[in-house]
Amino acid sequence: MAKSYERSRTTINDLGDDILENIMERLPFKSFMSAADVSRRWKKVCTCILSYPRFSSAVSFNPILEGAVDEVVDKILSKPISPQFVLVSVCPCFNLKDVLRLIQDKLGSDIPIILNVVEGLIGRDALTNDFNEVQWQALKEVSGGIMLTVGRLPGLKARVIPLLRRKFQGDQSLLLDQFVTDIREATLADSDCTSPAGIILFADGRRDIEPVLQKIGCAFPEDTVVVGDGSSRELMCGSYNWPKNSPYTPVAIALVLTKDTSQPLDFGQTQFRVMVSTATSPVGTMKKSSCVVFGGFVFCSKYRAQSSDNSTFLTSFPEVGFGGIYCSKEVGNGILHYCSCVYLLIFSPLK
């Protein structure tokens, strides 16, 4: 009599949550979002993945704007990240309005976006994943360059707030008090305090940024992280409703990161650390055993030679999303620096 054997069948639903999470982590963004709708269990696993801070950056030197945008967006969305905010830095030969239109077509118009024209780019190439540092002043001709940086930081909300001045008037018309009030009101709307967790500031290089930093320093406590670029050649932002025929124009734009009290206390922990490297003081170190570094951003002086600090520091975190820009006025710990490198680290402490 022939024996019958029943073959055991193993499906993806038989896998443990840790293995399923490992699989989901490798999916591109669109596939990841589709997977989250398959079942309650998959939804729970995907939610768990997004409960950790995510930060990703990519650079393209494609001289054709449309191609450059395609390259950096495809690289960013090759991983499961739902952008909470977007930073875009470009070379002088790209038009910011065209860049904003292309980015919004791909990522949506509701995401806070800040765009600026910078002195150079630091980061990993979207196609080769090679580390690159390029300063425009070192090139005979600038043919193209864009860096796209996106972040999703659980436990925090992101808002774009501009510092305005009245058109056709001088710096005396800067609306500094209104700028601070807008930051406080945005923070209070998201949390139970009036001090944000962090401010990433991009300012017009033709303006004196010292009064702005002094005002921020007086208005908010020391534990509010303040970093940025005080030398942008041009600025623009998305997701901010500009009234038609507005008598005001922005001279600085802040990405304000506020604590989100609508999230449970155990839903992710995003923290920041700022380290400054000068000509006489190298960048500090961070104990990897005490935290998980998810990303970071570098504001490096164009007056420094291409720094071994940058390549050594960034390549020491090979799987982490790092990006950076060259500028002539670097902001670190709320202070204006010259000929320095300011490193912003985004991490989560180990439990």
ZIURVEN-V57920 format. One record per pair of residues at least 4 apart in sequence whose C-alpha atoms are under 7 Angstrom apart, sorted by sequence separation. I is the first residue (numbers start at 1). J is the second residue. D is the distance in Angstrom with one decimal. If there is no record, write none. Layout:
BEGIN
I & J & D
I & J & D
END
This chain:
BEGIN
10 & 14 & 6.2
15 & 19 & 6.3
16 & 20 & 6.2
17 & 21 & 5.9
18 & 22 & 6.3
19 & 23 & 6.4
20 & 24 & 6.2
21 & 25 & 6.1
22 & 26 & 6.9
27 & 31 & 6.0
28 & 32 & 6.0
29 & 33 & 6.2
30 & 34 & 6.3
31 & 35 & 6.1
32 & 36 & 6.4
38 & 42 & 6.4
39 & 43 & 6.1
40 & 44 & 6.1
41 & 45 & 6.3
42 & 46 & 6.1
43 & 47 & 6.1
44 & 48 & 6.2
45 & 49 & 6.4
46 & 50 & 6.4
47 & 51 & 6.2
64 & 68 & 6.1
65 & 69 & 6.2
66 & 70 & 6.2
67 & 71 & 6.2
68 & 72 & 6.4
69 & 73 & 6.0
70 & 74 & 5.9
71 & 75 & 6.2
72 & 76 & 6.2
73 & 77 & 6.1
74 & 78 & 6.1
77 & 81 & 6.7
90 & 94 & 6.6
95 & 99 & 6.3
96 & 100 & 6.0
97 & 101 & 6.2
98 & 102 & 6.3
99 & 103 & 6.1
100 & 104 & 6.0
101 & 105 & 6.1
102 & 106 & 6.6
103 & 107 & 6.0
104 & 108 & 4.6
125 & 129 & 4.7
169 & 173 & 6.6
175 & 179 & 6.2
176 & 180 & 6.4
177 & 181 & 6.2
178 & 182 & 6.0
179 & 183 & 6.4
180 & 184 & 6.2
181 & 185 & 6.1
182 & 186 & 6.1
183 & 187 & 6.1
184 & 188 & 6.1
185 & 189 & 6.1
186 & 190 & 6.6
187 & 191 & 6.0
188 & 192 & 5.8
209 & 213 & 6.4
210 & 214 & 6.1
211 & 215 & 6.1
212 & 216 & 6.3
213 & 217 & 6.0
214 & 218 & 6.2
215 & 219 & 6.1
216 & 220 & 6.0
220 & 224 & 6.6
263 & 267 & 6.3
277 & 281 & 5.5
278 & 282 & 6.2
288 & 292 & 6.6
308 & 312 & 5.9
309 & 313 & 5.7
310 & 314 & 5.9
311 & 315 & 5.7
312 & 316 & 6.1
331 & 335 & 5.5
332 & 336 & 6.6
15 & 20 & 6.3
27 & 32 & 5.5
62 & 67 & 6.5
104 & 109 & 4.9
124 & 129 & 5.0
125 & 130 & 5.4
188 & 193 & 5.5
277 & 282 & 4.7
331 & 336 & 4.7
36 & 42 & 5.4
37 & 43 & 6.2
62 & 68 & 5.0
124 & 130 & 5.2
125 & 131 & 6.5
136 & 142 & 6.3
187 & 193 & 6.7
188 & 194 & 5.1
277 & 283 & 4.4
330 & 336 & 5.8
331 & 337 & 5.9
35 & 42 & 6.7
36 & 43 & 4.3
61 & 68 & 6.7
124 & 131 & 4.4
125 & 132 & 6.8
166 & 173 & 5.8
187 & 194 & 5.4
276 & 283 & 5.8
329 & 336 & 6.5
330 & 337 & 5.0
24 & 32 & 6.5
60 & 68 & 5.5
123 & 131 & 5.6
124 & 132 & 5.9
165 & 173 & 5.4
187 & 195 & 6.4
275 & 283 & 6.2
314 & 322 & 6.6
329 & 337 & 6.1
330 & 338 & 6.3
123 & 132 & 5.5
165 & 174 & 4.4
187 & 196 & 5.7
275 & 284 & 6.4
329 & 338 & 5.7
36 & 46 & 5.8
122 & 132 & 5.8
123 & 133 & 6.7
164 & 174 & 6.0
165 & 175 & 5.8
184 & 194 & 4.9
328 & 338 & 6.8
332 & 342 & 5.7
60 & 71 & 6.7
122 & 133 & 4.5
164 & 175 & 5.6
184 & 195 & 6.4
60 & 72 & 6.3
121 & 133 & 5.9
122 & 134 & 6.6
163 & 175 & 6.6
330 & 342 & 6.8
59 & 72 & 6.1
121 & 134 & 5.4
163 & 176 & 6.8
58 & 72 & 5.4
120 & 134 & 5.4
121 & 135 & 6.7
120 & 135 & 4.2
119 & 135 & 6.0
120 & 136 & 5.5
163 & 179 & 5.4
58 & 75 & 6.7
119 & 136 & 6.0
58 & 76 & 6.7
57 & 76 & 6.7
96 & 115 & 6.9
56 & 76 & 6.2
209 & 230 & 6.4
21 & 45 & 6.0
302 & 326 & 5.2
92 & 117 & 5.9
195 & 220 & 5.8
205 & 230 & 5.7
295 & 320 & 5.4
296 & 321 & 6.6
297 & 322 & 5.7
298 & 323 & 6.3
299 & 324 & 5.8
300 & 325 & 6.2
301 & 326 & 5.5
302 & 327 & 5.4
85 & 111 & 5.8
86 & 112 & 6.2
87 & 113 & 5.8
88 & 114 & 6.2
89 & 115 & 5.8
90 & 116 & 6.5
91 & 117 & 5.7
121 & 147 & 7.0
198 & 224 & 5.2
199 & 225 & 6.1
200 & 226 & 6.0
201 & 227 & 6.2
202 & 228 & 5.6
203 & 229 & 6.2
204 & 230 & 6.4
205 & 231 & 3.5
294 & 320 & 5.6
295 & 321 & 4.7
296 & 322 & 4.9
297 & 323 & 5.0
298 & 324 & 4.2
299 & 325 & 5.4
300 & 326 & 4.8
301 & 327 & 5.1
302 & 328 & 5.7
54 & 81 & 6.7
84 & 111 & 6.4
85 & 112 & 5.0
86 & 113 & 4.7
87 & 114 & 5.1
88 & 115 & 4.6
89 & 116 & 5.1
90 & 117 & 5.0
91 & 118 & 6.2
197 & 224 & 5.1
198 & 225 & 4.4
199 & 226 & 4.8
200 & 227 & 5.2
201 & 228 & 4.5
202 & 229 & 4.9
203 & 230 & 4.6
204 & 231 & 5.6
205 & 232 & 5.0
294 & 321 & 6.7
295 & 322 & 5.4
296 & 323 & 6.7
297 & 324 & 5.1
298 & 325 & 6.3
299 & 326 & 6.1
300 & 327 & 6.0
301 & 328 & 5.2
17 & 45 & 7.0
85 & 113 & 6.0
86 & 114 & 6.5
87 & 115 & 6.1
88 & 116 & 6.5
89 & 117 & 5.8
90 & 118 & 6.2
196 & 224 & 6.1
197 & 225 & 6.4
198 & 226 & 5.9
199 & 227 & 6.5
200 & 228 & 5.2
201 & 229 & 6.3
202 & 230 & 5.9
203 & 231 & 6.0
204 & 232 & 5.0
205 & 233 & 5.9
299 & 327 & 6.7
301 & 329 & 6.9
65 & 94 & 7.0
89 & 118 & 6.3
195 & 224 & 6.9
203 & 232 & 5.8
204 & 233 & 6.2
301 & 330 & 6.7
202 & 232 & 6.6
204 & 234 & 6.4
300 & 330 & 6.8
204 & 235 & 6.9
299 & 330 & 6.0
304 & 339 & 5.9
176 & 212 & 7.0
303 & 339 & 5.6
301 & 338 & 6.7
301 & 339 & 4.9
301 & 340 & 5.4
300 & 340 & 6.1
301 & 341 & 6.1
300 & 341 & 4.2
299 & 341 & 5.7
300 & 342 & 6.3
298 & 341 & 6.8
299 & 342 & 5.0
298 & 342 & 5.7
299 & 343 & 6.6
298 & 343 & 4.7
297 & 343 & 6.0
298 & 344 & 6.3
112 & 159 & 6.2
204 & 251 & 5.3
297 & 344 & 5.2
29 & 77 & 5.2
32 & 80 & 5.9
112 & 160 & 5.9
203 & 251 & 6.0
204 & 252 & 5.9
296 & 344 & 5.2
297 & 345 & 6.8
28 & 77 & 5.9
29 & 78 & 6.1
203 & 252 & 4.0
296 & 345 & 4.4
28 & 78 & 4.2
29 & 79 & 5.5
93 & 143 & 7.0
202 & 252 & 5.5
203 & 253 & 6.4
295 & 345 & 6.2
296 & 346 & 5.5
28 & 79 & 4.4
29 & 80 & 4.3
75 & 126 & 5.7
93 & 144 & 6.6
202 & 253 & 5.4
295 & 346 & 5.2
27 & 79 & 6.0
28 & 80 & 5.4
29 & 81 & 6.0
201 & 253 & 6.0
202 & 254 & 6.3
294 & 346 & 5.8
26 & 79 & 6.5
27 & 80 & 6.2
91 & 144 & 6.1
201 & 254 & 4.4
293 & 346 & 6.0
294 & 347 & 5.3
72 & 126 & 5.6
91 & 145 & 5.2
200 & 254 & 5.6
201 & 255 & 6.4
293 & 347 & 4.2
25 & 80 & 6.5
71 & 126 & 6.0
90 & 145 & 5.6
91 & 146 & 6.5
199 & 254 & 6.2
200 & 255 & 5.1
292 & 347 & 5.5
293 & 348 & 6.5
90 & 146 & 4.3
199 & 255 & 5.7
200 & 256 & 6.6
276 & 332 & 6.8
291 & 347 & 6.5
292 & 348 & 5.3
89 & 146 & 5.7
90 & 147 & 6.4
199 & 256 & 4.7
291 & 348 & 5.6
292 & 349 & 6.1
89 & 147 & 5.2
198 & 256 & 6.1
199 & 257 & 6.2
274 & 332 & 6.9
291 & 349 & 4.1
292 & 350 & 6.6
88 & 147 & 5.7
89 & 148 & 6.8
198 & 257 & 5.1
274 & 333 & 6.7
290 & 349 & 6.1
291 & 350 & 4.9
88 & 148 & 4.8
196 & 256 & 6.8
197 & 257 & 5.7
290 & 350 & 5.8
87 & 148 & 6.0
88 & 149 & 6.4
196 & 257 & 6.0
197 & 258 & 5.4
278 & 339 & 6.7
279 & 340 & 6.8
87 & 149 & 5.1
196 & 258 & 4.6
197 & 259 & 6.5
278 & 340 & 4.6
86 & 149 & 5.8
87 & 150 & 6.3
196 & 259 & 6.9
277 & 340 & 5.6
278 & 341 & 6.5
59 & 123 & 6.0
86 & 150 & 4.5
276 & 340 & 6.9
277 & 341 & 5.0
58 & 123 & 6.5
59 & 124 & 5.8
60 & 125 & 5.8
85 & 150 & 5.7
86 & 151 & 6.8
276 & 341 & 5.7
277 & 342 & 6.4
58 & 124 & 5.7
59 & 125 & 4.8
60 & 126 & 5.9
85 & 151 & 5.6
276 & 342 & 4.6
58 & 125 & 6.0
59 & 126 & 5.4
83 & 150 & 5.7
84 & 151 & 5.7
85 & 152 & 7.0
275 & 342 & 5.9
276 & 343 & 6.2
58 & 126 & 5.2
83 & 151 & 5.5
84 & 152 & 4.8
190 & 258 & 6.6
191 & 259 & 5.6
274 & 342 & 7.0
275 & 343 & 5.1
83 & 152 & 5.5
190 & 259 & 6.5
191 & 260 & 5.6
274 & 343 & 5.6
275 & 344 & 6.7
82 & 152 & 6.6
190 & 260 & 5.4
191 & 261 & 5.1
229 & 299 & 6.6
274 & 344 & 4.7
187 & 258 & 5.5
190 & 261 & 6.5
228 & 299 & 6.8
273 & 344 & 5.9
274 & 345 & 6.3
272 & 344 & 6.8
273 & 345 & 5.1
85 & 158 & 6.4
272 & 345 & 5.6
273 & 346 & 6.8
84 & 158 & 6.8
272 & 346 & 4.9
271 & 346 & 5.9
272 & 347 & 6.4
72 & 148 & 6.2
270 & 346 & 6.8
271 & 347 & 5.4
270 & 347 & 5.9
271 & 348 & 6.0
68 & 146 & 6.8
270 & 348 & 5.3
269 & 348 & 5.5
63 & 143 & 5.1
160 & 240 & 7.0
167 & 247 & 5.7
63 & 144 & 4.1
166 & 247 & 5.8
167 & 248 & 5.3
62 & 144 & 5.7
63 & 145 & 7.0
166 & 248 & 4.5
167 & 249 & 6.1
61 & 144 & 5.2
62 & 145 & 6.5
165 & 248 & 5.4
166 & 249 & 6.4
61 & 145 & 4.2
164 & 248 & 5.9
165 & 249 & 5.6
60 & 145 & 5.7
61 & 146 & 6.5
164 & 249 & 5.4
165 & 250 & 6.3
60 & 146 & 5.5
164 & 250 & 4.4
165 & 251 & 6.8
59 & 146 & 5.8
60 & 147 & 6.5
163 & 250 & 5.5
164 & 251 & 5.9
59 & 147 & 4.4
162 & 250 & 5.8
163 & 251 & 5.9
58 & 147 & 5.6
59 & 148 & 6.6
163 & 252 & 5.0
58 & 148 & 5.5
162 & 252 & 5.8
163 & 253 & 6.0
57 & 148 & 5.6
58 & 149 & 6.6
162 & 253 & 4.2
57 & 149 & 4.2
161 & 253 & 5.8
162 & 254 & 6.0
56 & 149 & 5.7
57 & 150 & 6.5
160 & 253 & 6.9
161 & 254 & 5.2
56 & 150 & 5.5
160 & 254 & 5.7
161 & 255 & 6.6
55 & 150 & 5.9
56 & 151 & 6.4
160 & 255 & 4.8
55 & 151 & 4.4
159 & 255 & 5.7
160 & 256 & 6.2
231 & 327 & 5.9
54 & 151 & 5.7
55 & 152 & 6.4
158 & 255 & 6.6
159 & 256 & 5.2
231 & 328 & 5.7
54 & 152 & 5.1
158 & 256 & 5.7
159 & 257 & 6.6
229 & 327 & 6.3
231 & 329 & 5.4
53 & 152 & 5.9
54 & 153 & 6.2
158 & 257 & 4.7
230 & 329 & 4.9
53 & 153 & 4.5
157 & 257 & 5.6
158 & 258 & 6.5
229 & 329 & 6.1
230 & 330 & 6.0
53 & 154 & 5.8
156 & 257 & 6.1
157 & 258 & 5.2
229 & 330 & 5.2
230 & 331 & 6.7
52 & 154 & 6.4
156 & 258 & 5.3
157 & 259 & 6.3
228 & 330 & 6.2
229 & 331 & 6.0
51 & 154 & 5.8
156 & 259 & 4.5
157 & 260 & 5.7
228 & 331 & 4.8
155 & 259 & 5.9
156 & 260 & 4.8
227 & 331 & 4.8
228 & 332 & 6.9
155 & 260 & 5.1
227 & 332 & 4.6
226 & 332 & 6.3
227 & 333 & 6.1
226 & 333 & 5.3
227 & 334 & 6.2
155 & 263 & 6.1
225 & 333 & 6.2
226 & 334 & 4.8
155 & 267 & 6.4
154 & 267 & 6.7
155 & 268 & 6.1
118 & 232 & 5.5
154 & 268 & 5.3
155 & 269 & 6.5
117 & 232 & 5.7
118 & 233 & 6.2
154 & 269 & 6.8
155 & 270 & 6.9
116 & 232 & 6.0
117 & 233 & 5.2
154 & 270 & 6.7
117 & 234 & 5.2
153 & 270 & 6.2
217 & 334 & 6.6
116 & 234 & 5.4
117 & 235 & 6.8
116 & 235 & 4.6
115 & 235 & 5.8
116 & 236 & 6.4
115 & 236 & 5.1
213 & 334 & 6.1
114 & 236 & 6.0
115 & 237 & 5.8
213 & 335 & 6.9
114 & 237 & 4.4
113 & 237 & 5.4
114 & 238 & 6.5
113 & 238 & 4.8
112 & 238 & 5.9
113 & 239 & 6.7
112 & 239 & 5.3
111 & 239 & 6.1
110 & 239 & 5.3
109 & 239 & 6.1
149 & 323 & 7.0
119 & 302 & 6.9
135 & 326 & 6.9
123 & 322 & 6.5
123 & 323 & 4.7
122 & 323 & 5.8
123 & 324 & 6.2
122 & 324 & 4.6
121 & 324 & 6.0
122 & 325 & 5.5
121 & 325 & 4.5
120 & 325 & 5.6
121 & 326 & 6.0
120 & 326 & 4.7
118 & 325 & 6.7
119 & 326 & 5.0
118 & 326 & 6.5
119 & 327 & 5.4
118 & 327 & 6.5
51 & 267 & 6.0
52 & 268 & 5.4
51 & 268 & 5.2
53 & 270 & 6.3
55 & 294 & 6.2
56 & 295 & 6.9
54 & 294 & 6.1
55 & 295 & 5.1
53 & 294 & 6.3
57 & 321 & 5.4
56 & 321 & 4.3
57 & 322 & 5.9
55 & 321 & 5.5
56 & 322 & 6.7
57 & 323 & 5.5
END
